[in-house]
Amino acid sequence: MATTTSSSSSGREFELEKEIKRQEVSLDELSSLSSSRRVYQKNGNLFFLTSTEKAKTSAQKQLDYAKSEINKIRSQT
């Protein structure tokens, strides 16, 4: 039973690491754009036109959440 829990948490940890990398790349890409530039942001299955600042804020929130989740997993082991 412990092996199943361990493998599922390591799988979740791997997915969170991928999400963290994705959000870091998103933030870098958005930071390279001018602040007046409009970008598409995915929300569910739809894309919406928004400002780079709003998209950066959203990406930063997702990054912070993923980092907090991975820290919870790592502190349990």
C-alpha positions as CSV (number, residue, x, y, z in Angstrom):
1,M,0.0,0.0,0.0
2,A,2.8,2.4,0.8
3,T,4.4,1.8,-2.6
4,T,1.2,2.8,-4.3
5,T,1.0,6.0,-2.3
6,S,4.6,6.7,-3.0
7,S,4.4,6.1,-6.7
8,S,1.2,8.3,-7.0
9,S,2.8,11.1,-5.1
10,S,6.0,10.9,-7.2
11,G,3.8,11.0,-10.3
12,R,2.0,14.0,-9.0
13,E,5.3,15.6,-8.1
14,F,6.5,15.0,-11.7
15,E,3.4,16.6,-13.1
16,L,3.9,19.6,-10.8
17,E,7.5,20.0,-11.9
18,K,6.3,20.1,-15.5
19,E,3.7,22.7,-14.6
20,I,6.3,24.8,-12.8
21,K,8.6,24.7,-15.9
22,R,5.6,25.6,-18.1
23,Q,4.6,28.6,-16.0
24,E,8.2,29.8,-15.7
25,V,8.5,29.7,-19.5
26,S,5.2,31.5,-19.9
27,L,6.3,34.2,-17.5
28,D,9.6,34.7,-19.4
29,E,7.8,34.9,-22.7
30,L,5.2,37.3,-21.4
31,S,7.9,39.5,-19.8
32,S,9.6,39.9,-23.2
33,L,6.4,41.4,-24.7
34,S,5.5,45.1,-24.6
35,S,2.9,46.0,-22.0
36,S,0.6,47.3,-24.7
37,R,0.6,44.0,-26.4
38,R,-2.6,41.9,-26.2
39,V,-2.3,38.1,-25.8
40,Y,-4.6,35.1,-25.8
41,Q,-5.0,33.3,-22.5
42,K,-6.6,29.9,-22.2
43,N,-9.4,29.6,-19.7
44,G,-10.8,26.1,-19.7
45,N,-11.3,25.1,-23.4
46,L,-11.6,28.7,-24.6
47,F,-9.1,31.4,-25.4
48,F,-9.7,35.0,-24.4
49,L,-7.9,38.2,-25.5
50,T,-6.3,39.9,-22.5
51,S,-3.4,42.2,-21.5
52,T,0.1,40.9,-20.9
53,E,-0.1,42.1,-17.3
54,K,-3.3,40.1,-16.6
55,A,-1.7,37.0,-18.3
56,K,1.5,37.4,-16.2
57,T,-0.5,37.7,-13.0
58,S,-2.5,34.6,-13.8
59,A,0.7,32.6,-14.7
60,Q,2.4,33.8,-11.5
61,K,-0.6,32.6,-9.5
62,Q,-0.5,29.2,-11.2
63,L,3.2,29.0,-10.6
64,D,2.8,29.9,-6.9
65,Y,0.1,27.3,-6.5
66,A,2.2,24.5,-8.2
67,K,5.2,25.4,-6.0
68,S,3.1,25.2,-2.8
69,E,1.6,21.9,-3.9
70,I,5.0,20.4,-4.6
71,N,6.3,21.7,-1.3
72,K,3.4,19.9,0.5
73,I,4.3,16.6,-1.3
74,R,8.0,16.9,-0.5
75,S,7.3,17.8,3.2
76,Q,5.2,14.6,3.6
77,T,8.0,12.3,2.5
